[in-house]
Amino acid sequence: MNHAGHDLASYGLWTLVFINSAIFILFAFSFFKPKTKRDWRTFSTFSGFIVALFVEMYGFPLTIYLLSGWLAKRFPGVDFLTHDAGHIWYRIFGFEGDPHWNPIHILSNVLIVAGFFLLAGSWRVLFKAQQQGALATSGPYSRIRHPQYAAFIVIMVGFLFQWPTLVTLVMFPILVTIYIRLAHREEREVAAELGEVWTSYAKVTPRWFPRLGSLAPTDREQQSHG
C-alpha cells in the first residue's frame, strides 16, 4: 500500500494524512458509487474509519501516547514515535527487519487489495442488474448476498492488521454492526418486493460466508440489492 513518509521520524504530517485519506476514499468511491441514503451512510462510516486510521498513522499518534507506559516497559529503548516502530504488531510478535515485509503486514496488503477487488467486482454486477431492473445474482453475488458490505469489512480488517489504533479498534465492531443491520433491513425490503424470487435466491446463497463450490442461479435477476 502507500507507505510514503514511513521513513520520517516524526508525526504531524497532515499533508500525508490528507493525501492518503483522499486516495483510499476516492478509490472506494469510484467502485462503490453511493446513490441512496443507505449507500451514503455505508460510505461515510467507512470514510470515517480511513480518516481516523491515517490521522494516527501520520498526524497524531494517540494510541502510542495512551500506551506509552506499557510500551516503554515491554520494549525498553524503542522510540515508538518513529513510523517503523509504530507498526505495533511488528514489535509485539518480535519480527526483525523492515516492518513492511513482515507476514502480518503482507497479509494486511493482501486483504486490502482483495477487498477493493471484491468491491469493484460487486459494483459491476450490481450496476448491470440495476440497469436491467434485476436482482444481482451473478459474480460475487452468486457466492454471498452482500459482497459490497463484506468488501468494506475485509478492507478494514486489512488496515487493522497493518496499523491498529485504539480508535479504529473501537470503530470496527460498531461499523460491522451497522453494516449487518443495513444488510438485514435491505433483505426485508427486497423480500417484501420480490417474494419468492428473493426467497429462492436467499436459500442457496449465504449472507456473509460463501459455500465453496456452491453457486446461486444467475438467470433469475429480478431486482438489485446492495
NORMO-V788486 format. One record per backbone hydrogen bond with DSSP energy under -1.0 kcal/mol. NH is the residue of the N-H (numbers start at 1). CO is the residue of the C=O. E is the energy in kcal/mol with one decimal. If there is no record, write none. Layout:
{{NH:CO:E} {NH:CO:E}}
This chain:
{{6:3:-2.2} {8:5:-1.5} {12:59:-2.7} {13:58:-2.9} {14:12:-1.4} {17:13:-1.7} {18:14:-2.3} {19:15:-2.7} {20:16:-2.6} {21:17:-2.1} {22:18:-2.6} {23:19:-2.4} {24:20:-2.1} {25:21:-2.5} {26:22:-2.7} {27:23:-2.1} {28:24:-2.4} {29:25:-2.5} {30:26:-2.3} {32:28:-2.9} {33:29:-2.4} {40:36:-2.3} {41:37:-1.8} {42:38:-2.3} {43:39:-2.7} {44:40:-2.8} {45:41:-2.0} {46:42:-1.7} {47:43:-2.5} {48:44:-2.1} {49:45:-1.7} {50:46:-2.1} {51:47:-2.5} {52:48:-2.4} {53:49:-2.1} {54:50:-2.3} {55:51:-2.2} {56:52:-1.4} {57:53:-1.9} {58:54:-2.4} {59:55:-1.4} {60:55:-1.9} {62:60:-2.2} {65:61:-2.1} {66:62:-2.7} {67:63:-2.1} {68:65:-1.1} {71:67:-3.0} {72:68:-2.6} {73:69:-1.7} {74:70:-2.6} {75:71:-3.0} {78:75:-1.7} {80:78:-1.1} {82:79:-1.0} {83:8:-1.2} {86:82:-1.2} {87:84:-1.4} {88:86:-1.8} {91:87:-1.2} {92:88:-2.8} {93:89:-2.3} {94:91:-1.3} {95:90:-2.0} {101:98:-2.0} {102:99:-1.1} {106:102:-2.3} {107:103:-2.5} {108:104:-2.2} {109:105:-2.1} {110:106:-2.2} {111:107:-2.4} {112:108:-2.5} {113:109:-2.6} {114:110:-2.6} {115:111:-2.5} {116:112:-2.0} {117:113:-2.2} {118:114:-2.5} {119:115:-2.3} {120:116:-2.5} {121:117:-2.8} {122:118:-2.3} {123:119:-2.1} {124:120:-1.9} {125:121:-1.6} {126:122:-2.8} {127:123:-3.1} {128:124:-1.9} {129:125:-2.2} {130:126:-2.6} {131:127:-2.1} {132:128:-1.3} {134:129:-3.4} {141:138:-1.7} {142:139:-2.0} {143:140:-1.5} {144:140:-2.1} {145:206:-1.8} {146:207:-1.1} {150:146:-2.3} {151:147:-2.2} {152:148:-1.9} {153:149:-1.9} {154:150:-2.5} {155:151:-2.4} {156:152:-2.2} {157:153:-2.4} {158:154:-2.3} {159:155:-2.1} {160:156:-2.1} {161:157:-1.9} {162:158:-1.6} {163:159:-3.2} {169:165:-2.3} {170:166:-1.6} {171:167:-2.5} {172:168:-2.4} {175:171:-2.8} {176:172:-2.6} {177:173:-2.1} {178:174:-2.1} {179:175:-2.6} {180:176:-2.4} {181:177:-2.4} {182:178:-2.5} {183:179:-2.4} {184:180:-2.3} {185:181:-2.6} {186:182:-2.5} {187:183:-2.2} {188:184:-2.1} {189:185:-2.0} {190:186:-2.5} {191:187:-2.9} {192:188:-2.1} {193:189:-1.5} {194:190:-3.1} {195:191:-2.2} {197:194:-1.6} {199:195:-2.3} {200:196:-2.8} {201:197:-1.7} {202:198:-3.0} {203:199:-1.7} {214:211:-2.2} {216:142:-1.2}}
